[in-house]
Amino acid sequence: MNKNSKLIPSMIKDQRLIEQRRQQIIEGAVRLFVQKGFHKSTTREIARECGLSIGTMYEYIQTKEDVLYLVCDHIHSELEQRLQESVSDDDTGIETLRKSLKQLFKVMGEMRTSVLLIYQETKSLPKDKMAYVLSKEEEITAIFERILEKGMNDGTIRIDPSSVKLMAHNIMVMGQMWTFRHWALGRHYDLDEYTERQMAFLLGEFTSGGNRDGNGNLST
C-alpha cells in the first residue's frame, strides 16, 4: 500500500481500484489546477474533469486538500523515479552526476507547469500532509547527496564533505530555476542551452582542471 493510501482513507477496499481511480483523479486535477489554480477549482469541477460523479470521487478522497496532496505526491514520485533511472552502479561518480544533471534539467523542462503547481499550492495542505510532501523533496535532494559522495569515494569529484548537503540543494535549485525563472530565462536560452551552461558551471566546481571557455563550457 502506498503512503498516500495510508494518509487518505477510502470507502473502497480494493487497493487496485483505489490506485486506478486516484490516478484518474490526479490526471484530471492537474489539468484543472494548472488552468484555474487550486483555490478557484471546486470539487465538482475536479470530478467532472476526472470523468467521475462527485459522489464516486468522494469514495476515494475526503476533501479537496486530499486531491492536492495526491497531485503533489504523484509529481514528486514521478520526478524521483525519473532521476533514479539515470543512476547506475557501473558509472563513476562524475559520470553519474553528468547523467543525473541532464535528466534533472530535462524533467524540469517537461514537468515545468506541474512543478510550479507544487510550489504555488503546497501551503494549502494540512500540516501532516505538508510534512510528507516536504520530506519527498528532501528524498529527491538526497539522490544528489549520494551521487556526490560516490564521486568523493572514487576520486572523480572533489568537494568538501561539509558542503555535500548544500551543493545537493544548489543542484535542485538550479533545476527548479528553469521552472521559476522561465519567464525571463526563456527569452535568452532554450532548455538545451540552459542545461549545457548550468552543467558546465556545476561540473567545473567538482572536477580538477575545471577551466571554462568564453561561452562558459567546461574544457578539459
C-alpha positions in Angstrom: 0.0 0.0 0.0 1.4 3.4 -0.9 2.0 6.0 1.7 -0.7 8.3 0.2 -3.2 5.5 0.6 -2.5 5.4 4.3 -2.8 9.1 4.8 -6.1 9.3 2.8 -8.8 6.8 3.9 -11.1 5.4 1.3 -14.5 3.8 1.4 -13.3 1.3 -1.2 -11.4 -1.8 0.0 -10.0 -2.9 -3.4 -6.5 -1.4 -3.4 -6.1 -1.9 -7.2 -9.3 0.1 -7.8 -8.2 2.8 -5.4 -4.9 3.3 -7.2 -6.7 3.3 -10.6 -9.3 5.8 -9.6 -6.9 8.1 -7.7 -4.6 8.2 -10.8 -7.7 9.2 -12.8 -8.4 12.0 -10.2 -4.7 13.1 -10.3 -4.7 13.5 -14.0 -7.9 15.5 -14.1 -6.9 17.6 -11.1 -3.5 18.5 -12.6 -5.2 19.8 -15.8 -7.7 21.8 -13.8 -5.2 23.2 -11.2 -2.8 24.3 -13.9 -5.6 26.1 -15.7 -7.5 27.6 -12.8 -5.4 27.1 -9.7 -6.3 25.1 -6.6 -8.4 27.6 -4.8 -10.5 28.5 -7.7 -11.3 24.9 -8.6 -14.3 23.3 -7.0 -14.6 19.6 -6.1 -17.5 19.4 -8.6 -15.2 20.7 -11.3 -12.5 18.3 -10.3 -14.9 15.4 -10.5 -16.2 16.5 -13.9 -12.6 16.8 -15.2 -11.8 13.3 -14.0 -14.9 11.8 -15.6 -16.4 10.8 -12.3 -19.6 11.8 -10.4 -18.9 13.8 -7.3 -20.3 11.0 -5.2 -18.0 8.5 -6.7 -15.0 10.8 -6.3 -15.8 11.1 -2.6 -15.5 7.3 -2.2 -11.7 7.8 -2.9 -10.9 11.1 -1.2 -12.5 13.1 1.7 -11.6 16.7 0.9 -10.3 18.9 -1.9 -7.0 19.1 0.0 -6.7 15.3 -0.3 -6.7 15.8 -4.1 -3.9 18.4 -3.9 -1.9 16.0 -1.7 -2.3 13.2 -4.2 -1.2 15.6 -7.0 1.9 16.7 -5.1 2.8 13.2 -4.2 2.4 12.0 -7.7 4.6 14.8 -9.2 7.4 14.2 -6.6 7.2 10.4 -7.2 7.5 10.9 -11.0 10.5 13.2 -10.6 12.2 10.8 -8.2 11.6 7.8 -10.4 13.0 9.5 -13.5 16.1 10.7 -11.6 16.7 7.2 -10.3 16.7 5.9 -13.9 19.8 7.9 -14.6 21.8 6.3 -11.7 23.9 3.2 -12.5 26.3 1.3 -10.2 28.5 0.8 -13.2 29.3 4.5 -13.7 31.8 6.6 -11.7 30.5 9.4 -9.5 31.2 12.1 -12.1 29.6 10.1 -14.9 26.5 9.5 -12.7 26.4 13.2 -11.9 26.5 14.2 -15.6 23.7 11.8 -16.5 21.6 12.9 -13.5 22.1 16.6 -14.2 20.9 16.1 -17.8 17.9 14.1 -16.5 17.1 16.8 -13.9 17.0 19.6 -16.4 15.1 17.5 -18.9 12.5 16.5 -16.4 12.1 20.1 -15.1 11.5 21.2 -18.7 8.9 18.6 -19.3 7.2 18.9 -15.9 7.6 22.7 -15.5 4.0 23.6 -15.0 3.4 20.6 -12.6 6.5 21.5 -10.5 5.4 25.1 -10.4 2.0 24.0 -9.2 3.5 22.2 -6.2 5.3 25.3 -5.0 2.4 27.5 -5.5 -0.2 25.3 -3.7 1.7 23.2 -1.1 1.0 25.8 1.5 -2.7 24.9 1.3 -2.1 21.3 2.6 -2.8 20.3 6.2 0.3 20.1 8.4 0.7 16.3 8.3 0.4 16.1 4.5 2.6 19.2 4.0 5.3 17.5 6.1 5.2 14.4 4.0 5.4 16.4 0.7 8.4 18.3 2.0 10.0 15.0 3.1 9.6 13.8 -0.5 11.5 16.9 -1.6 14.4 16.0 0.7 14.4 12.4 -0.6 14.9 13.7 -4.1 17.7 16.0 -3.0 19.3 13.1 -1.2 19.8 11.4 -4.6 22.4 14.1 -5.4 24.0 13.8 -2.0 24.6 10.1 -2.6 26.0 10.8 -6.1 28.4 13.5 -4.8 29.5 11.1 -2.0 30.0 8.3 -4.6 32.3 10.6 -6.6 34.2 11.6 -3.5 34.8 8.0 -2.7 36.0 7.0 -6.2 38.1 10.2 -6.6 36.2 11.7 -9.5 34.5 14.5 -7.6 36.3 17.0 -5.4 34.2 18.7 -2.8 34.5 19.5 0.9 32.4 16.9 2.8 30.8 19.6 4.8 29.4 21.1 1.6 27.7 18.0 0.1 24.3 18.7 1.5 24.4 22.4 0.5 25.6 21.5 -3.0 22.9 18.9 -3.4 20.3 21.6 -2.6 22.1 24.0 -5.0 21.7 21.4 -7.8 18.0 21.1 -7.1 17.6 24.9 -7.1 19.3 25.1 -10.5 16.9 22.6 -11.9 13.9 24.4 -10.4 15.2 27.7 -11.6 14.1 26.7 -15.1 10.6 26.5 -13.7 10.5 29.6 -11.5 12.5 31.9 -13.8 11.5 30.6 -17.2 9.5 33.8 -17.8 12.9 35.6 -18.0 15.4 32.8 -18.9 13.2 31.5 -21.7 13.8 34.8 -23.6 17.6 34.1 -23.8 18.1 30.4 -23.7 16.3 27.2 -24.8 16.4 24.2 -22.4 19.4 22.6 -24.2 21.5 25.8 -23.8 20.4 26.3 -20.2 21.3 22.7 -19.4 24.8 23.0 -21.1 25.7 26.2 -19.3 24.5 25.0 -15.9 26.3 21.7 -16.2 29.5 23.4 -17.2 29.2 25.6 -14.1 28.5 22.7 -11.8 31.0 20.2 -13.2 33.7 22.9 -13.1 33.1 23.1 -9.3 33.6 19.3 -8.8 36.5 18.4 -11.1 40.1 19.2 -11.4 41.1 21.2 -14.4 37.6 22.8 -14.4 38.6 25.6 -16.8 35.8 27.2 -18.9 36.0 28.8 -22.3 34.4 32.1 -23.2 31.0 30.5 -23.5 31.1 29.0 -20.0 31.7 25.5 -21.3 33.9 23.2 -19.4 37.2 22.4 -21.2 39.5 19.5 -20.4 
